[in-house]
Each structure stands twice: as structure tokens, then as C-alpha cells.
Amino acid sequence: MKGVVFTEFLDMVESKFSTDMADDIIDAADLPSKGAYTAVGTYPHAEMGKLVVALSKRSGVKAPDLLKAYGEYLFGRFHAGYPVFFEGVTDSFGFLKRIEGVVHVEVGKLYPDAELPSFETLEISPDRLHMTYRSPRCLGDFAQGLMTGCFAHYRETVALKRSDEHEGKVVKFELTRHAA
């Protein structure tokens, strides 16, 4: 997993909780990296799991909720850091349909060793979209948070129905956009 995912997570912990909390969860997680992440480095995804579990224990917030909150946070950070991904996109469904063919292609150029999940989209109608997330890392909650961040960014109300399959390695989302 790319280091930017870790550095942004720790930034979120510092901003939403405290610097002390970030230090505490790094210590509690007993990480091989010792929490010394660089944005361009690559680290075992298991370290993220350990950080989330440590934060959950210390904050009292359930791990799935933390992952969703982190996804929402990270979407905003991606928008700030990579505005080119958003050029010419006027709504959330337009952005979500570009993830695999545009965003992930560009991320692959920036980080050739990145192991990205896959996202398949199927447009049912202009206001209905089906998305399928696939990853051996089982981070469907994180993916859901990214989607929620996307909906908030575009100021859209979207109902999300989710079904997990294959022990979370495949997550299907049915998205229905409602008029504001």
C-alpha cells in the first residue's frame, strides 16, 4: 500500500483526534515500519489494519466507521492534491465512472508499484449507477467512504445500497441519485 495512504491517515488522526493519539496508535500497533512513512514508500497493508484497530480501541469508534470517515477525508485531500483528476467532471457519477480508466491509470503512472483495487461501473440510468469494488485487502468501508466524500464534494444526495461478497473482497454498491 502506498505511503500516501498512511501519511494522510495519520494526518486525519492528528486533525480529528490529536497528535498524541497518532503517536499512541503507532506505539500500540507495534508496526515493522515504526510508523515512519513517506508518501512515495510502499508498506504492508496489514499496517493500516493495525493502525485502524489501535485507533478504534482508543477512540471507541468502530473500525468500519473509522475507515468510512477516512475515505471521506481522503477524497477531499485527493481533490486538493490532484485537481487534474477532476477537470471537466461536473457530478459524482461522472467522477466515479472515471476511476478505473482515468484516475487509476494516472495513479499507476505516478506510482508504478501501486496495487490498486478495481472498480467496475454500470450506468443503469442517469441517476442510477452500480459499482463493484474488488480487492484482496477487503477495504469496502474505505471505498464507501471515498464515495460518500465524492457525493459531498459534488453536493449530491445519493442513496447507497451495499452487499459484500467473498468475505469482503468484492463489494457491490447500488447508487441512486436524488434531486436536491
C-alpha positions as CSV (number, residue, x, y, z in Angstrom):
1,M,0.0,0.0,0.0
2,K,1.4,3.4,-0.9
3,G,2.7,5.6,1.9
4,V,0.5,8.5,1.0
5,V,-2.5,6.4,2.3
6,F,-0.6,6.1,5.6
7,T,0.6,9.7,5.9
8,E,-2.9,11.0,5.1
9,F,-4.4,8.6,7.7
10,L,-2.1,9.9,10.4
11,D,-2.8,13.5,9.4
12,M,-6.5,12.8,9.8
13,V,-5.9,11.2,13.2
14,E,-4.0,14.3,14.3
15,S,-6.6,16.7,13.0
16,K,-9.7,14.8,14.2
17,F,-8.3,13.5,17.5
18,S,-4.8,14.8,18.4
19,T,-1.1,14.4,17.8
20,D,-0.8,12.4,21.0
21,M,-3.5,10.0,19.6
22,A,-1.5,9.5,16.4
23,D,1.7,8.7,18.5
24,D,-0.3,6.4,20.8
25,I,-1.7,4.3,18.0
26,I,1.6,4.0,16.3
27,D,3.1,2.7,19.5
28,A,0.2,0.4,20.2
29,A,0.2,-1.1,16.7
30,D,3.8,-2.4,17.0
31,L,4.5,-1.7,13.4
32,P,7.5,-3.1,11.5
33,S,7.9,0.4,9.9
34,K,7.6,2.0,13.4
35,G,5.1,4.4,11.7
36,A,7.9,6.2,9.7
37,Y,6.1,6.6,6.4
38,T,6.9,8.5,3.3
39,A,4.3,9.4,0.8
40,V,6.1,7.6,-2.0
41,G,7.1,4.5,0.0
42,T,5.3,1.2,-0.1
43,Y,4.2,-0.6,3.1
44,P,2.3,-3.7,4.0
45,H,-1.5,-3.1,4.0
46,A,-1.6,-5.0,7.3
47,E,-0.1,-2.0,9.0
48,M,-3.1,0.1,8.1
49,G,-5.3,-2.6,9.7
50,K,-3.2,-2.4,12.9
51,L,-3.5,1.4,13.0
52,V,-7.2,1.3,12.5
53,V,-7.7,-1.3,15.2
54,A,-5.5,0.7,17.6
55,L,-7.4,3.9,16.9
56,S,-10.7,2.0,17.3
57,K,-9.7,0.7,20.8
58,R,-8.5,4.2,21.9
59,S,-11.3,6.2,20.4
60,G,-14.3,3.9,21.0
61,V,-15.3,4.3,17.3
62,K,-15.9,1.1,15.4
63,A,-13.2,0.2,12.8
64,P,-15.7,0.2,9.8
65,D,-16.8,3.7,10.8
66,L,-13.2,4.9,11.0
67,L,-12.5,3.5,7.6
68,K,-15.5,5.3,6.1
69,A,-14.6,8.5,7.8
70,Y,-11.0,8.2,6.5
71,G,-12.3,7.6,3.0
72,E,-14.4,10.8,3.2
73,Y,-11.4,12.7,4.5
74,L,-9.1,11.3,1.8
75,F,-11.4,12.2,-1.0
76,G,-11.1,15.8,0.0
77,R,-7.3,15.5,0.2
78,F,-7.2,13.9,-3.3
79,H,-9.2,16.8,-4.7
80,A,-6.8,19.3,-3.2
81,G,-3.7,17.4,-4.2
82,Y,-4.7,16.1,-7.7
83,P,-7.1,18.6,-9.2
84,V,-6.3,17.3,-12.7
85,F,-8.4,14.2,-11.9
86,F,-11.5,16.4,-11.5
87,E,-11.1,18.6,-14.6
88,G,-14.3,18.5,-16.7
89,V,-16.2,16.4,-14.2
90,T,-19.5,18.0,-13.1
91,D,-21.1,15.3,-10.9
92,S,-20.3,12.4,-8.7
93,F,-21.3,9.7,-11.2
94,G,-19.2,11.2,-13.8
95,F,-16.2,11.0,-11.4
96,L,-16.9,7.5,-10.2
97,K,-17.1,6.2,-13.8
98,R,-13.6,7.6,-14.4
99,I,-11.9,5.9,-11.5
100,E,-10.7,2.8,-13.4
101,G,-10.0,4.2,-16.8
102,V,-8.6,7.6,-15.9
103,V,-7.8,8.1,-12.2
104,H,-6.2,4.6,-11.7
105,V,-4.2,4.9,-15.0
106,E,-2.8,8.2,-13.8
107,V,-2.1,6.9,-10.3
108,G,-0.2,4.0,-12.0
109,K,2.0,6.5,-13.8
110,L,2.8,8.3,-10.6
111,Y,3.2,5.1,-8.5
112,P,4.1,2.2,-10.8
113,D,4.2,-0.3,-8.0
114,A,0.8,0.7,-6.5
115,E,-1.6,-2.2,-6.0
116,L,-4.9,-0.6,-6.7
117,P,-8.3,-2.1,-6.2
118,S,-10.6,-2.4,-9.3
119,F,-13.9,-0.6,-9.7
120,E,-16.4,-1.6,-12.4
121,T,-19.3,0.7,-13.1
122,L,-22.5,0.0,-14.9
123,E,-24.8,3.0,-15.6
124,I,-28.4,1.9,-15.2
125,S,-29.8,5.3,-15.9
126,P,-28.5,8.9,-15.5
127,D,-29.4,8.7,-11.8
128,R,-28.6,5.0,-11.1
129,L,-25.1,3.5,-11.0
130,H,-23.9,0.1,-10.0
131,M,-20.3,-0.1,-8.8
132,T,-18.3,-3.2,-8.0
133,Y,-15.2,-2.9,-5.8
134,R,-12.6,-5.8,-5.9
135,S,-9.6,-6.1,-3.7
136,P,-7.9,-8.7,-1.6
137,R,-7.4,-6.1,1.0
138,C,-11.2,-6.1,1.9
139,L,-11.4,-2.3,2.3
140,G,-15.0,-1.9,1.2
141,D,-15.7,0.5,4.1
142,F,-12.9,2.7,2.9
143,A,-14.2,2.6,-0.7
144,Q,-17.6,3.5,0.6
145,G,-16.2,6.5,2.5
146,L,-14.4,7.7,-0.7
147,M,-17.8,7.5,-2.5
148,T,-19.5,9.5,0.3
149,G,-16.8,12.1,0.1
150,C,-17.4,12.3,-3.6
151,F,-21.1,12.8,-3.2
152,A,-20.4,15.5,-0.6
153,H,-17.9,17.2,-2.9
154,Y,-20.4,17.4,-5.7
155,R,-23.2,18.4,-3.2
156,E,-25.4,15.5,-4.3
157,T,-27.8,13.3,-2.3
158,V,-27.1,9.7,-3.2
159,A,-28.7,6.6,-1.6
160,L,-26.2,3.8,-1.3
161,K,-27.1,0.1,-1.0
162,R,-24.2,-2.3,-0.4
163,S,-23.7,-6.0,-0.5
164,D,-20.4,-7.7,0.5
165,E,-19.3,-10.9,-1.2
166,H,-16.3,-13.3,-1.0
167,E,-15.5,-12.2,2.6
168,G,-15.4,-8.5,1.6
169,K,-13.1,-9.0,-1.3
170,V,-15.9,-8.0,-3.6
171,V,-18.4,-5.3,-2.6
172,K,-21.3,-4.2,-4.8
173,F,-22.8,-0.8,-4.5
174,E,-26.2,0.3,-5.9
175,L,-26.2,4.1,-6.1
176,T,-29.3,6.2,-6.7
177,R,-29.0,9.9,-7.0
178,H,-31.9,12.1,-5.7
179,A,-32.8,15.6,-6.7
180,A,-31.6,18.2,-4.2
